[in-house]
Amino acid sequence: MNATVSLEEILQMLRPLSADSKRWLANKLYEESRENAPCQYTAEEMQQRLLQVEARILQGDPGLSNEEVEKELLEEMPWLK
């Protein structure tokens, strides 16, 4: 038998858990999500990007402002709001 359960229903089922059990579950879910998340850059690509940023900084280019960084992050990850 297949059943469909919403995330809200799952949350309701987990509410009675102790704080320690909730932390344990949160850590397990986080670890699993990190393991399954694909890396966007190879080590070589990341090194090249860092060298490019370093060169821009040495040329006096400050890059993005804090506000621009926050805006981009929130656009890419709206759950951070």
Phi and psi in degrees as a GROMACS rama.xvg file:
@    title "Ramachandran Plot"
@    xaxis  label "Phi"
@    yaxis  label "Psi"
@TYPE xy
-99.1753  137.223  ASN-2
-128.857  146.147  ALA-3
-108.848  127.138  THR-4
-126.159  130.924  VAL-5
-75.7707  160.45  SER-6
-61.7621  -35.3823  LEU-7
-62.8923  -39.81  GLU-8
-66.692  -37.9605  GLU-9
-63.1426  -43.4782  ILE-10
-59.6399  -42.8397  LEU-11
-61.4932  -38.3952  GLN-12
-67.8805  -29.6813  MET-13
-87.0596  -15.6766  LEU-14
-53.2511  -39.598  ARG-15
-70.426  -10.818  PRO-16
-63.1059  151.561  LEU-17
-68.745  162.933  SER-18
-59.581  -40.7763  ALA-19
-62.8417  -41.9011  ASP-20
-66.2397  -38.2422  SER-21
-65.2281  -41.9493  LYS-22
-62.813  -43.1401  ARG-23
-60.0364  -47.4731  TRP-24
-63.3308  -42.5017  LEU-25
-60.8593  -43.8672  ALA-26
-62.9637  -42.1362  ASN-27
-63.508  -43.9696  LYS-28
-64.1244  -41.0046  LEU-29
-64.2035  -46.2475  TYR-30
-58.456  -45.0733  GLU-31
-64.9391  -39.1927  GLU-32
-66.9063  -36.0729  SER-33
-67.6276  -37.9942  ARG-34
-67.4492  -33.2458  GLU-35
-91.6877  -6.63449  ASN-36
-80.2739  124.553  ALA-37
-71.4913  143.746  PRO-38
-76.0731  135.017  CYS-39
-83.2322  -24.0704  GLN-40
-132.64  146.903  TYR-41
-78.0434  166.448  THR-42
-59.3869  -38.3046  ALA-43
-66.8127  -42.4061  GLU-44
-63.8341  -40.9474  GLU-45
-65.2506  -41.6708  MET-46
-62.2783  -41.6426  GLN-47
-63.1553  -42.5544  GLN-48
-63.202  -41.6613  ARG-49
-64.102  -39.7344  LEU-50
-64.1195  -38.6647  LEU-51
-65.0858  -42.2185  GLN-52
-65.1969  -44.192  VAL-53
-58.7538  -42.7539  GLU-54
-62.8827  -41.3807  ALA-55
-63.4942  -42.2619  ARG-56
-63.2314  -42.4229  ILE-57
-65.024  -24.5644  LEU-58
-87.1861  0.179086  GLN-59
92.1438  6.45471  GLY-60
-83.6206  114.723  ASP-61
-76.5199  -10.5121  PRO-62
78.2218  -146.848  GLY-63
-80.2242  147.164  LEU-64
-76.3748  166.236  SER-65
-58.0739  -39.1373  ASN-66
-65.5373  -40.7192  GLU-67
-66.7166  -39.2877  GLU-68
-63.5999  -46.1276  VAL-69
-60.7917  -43.2616  GLU-70
-61.0338  -46.0178  LYS-71
-63.8462  -42.7447  GLU-72
-61.1998  -44.2199  LEU-73
-68.582  -30.2016  LEU-74
-68.5717  -39.4582  GLU-75
-80.9201  -29.28  GLU-76
-133.659  73.9562  MET-77
-62.2652  -18.9232  PRO-78
-69.4359  -9.07486  TRP-79
-79.4053  -12.7163  LEU-80
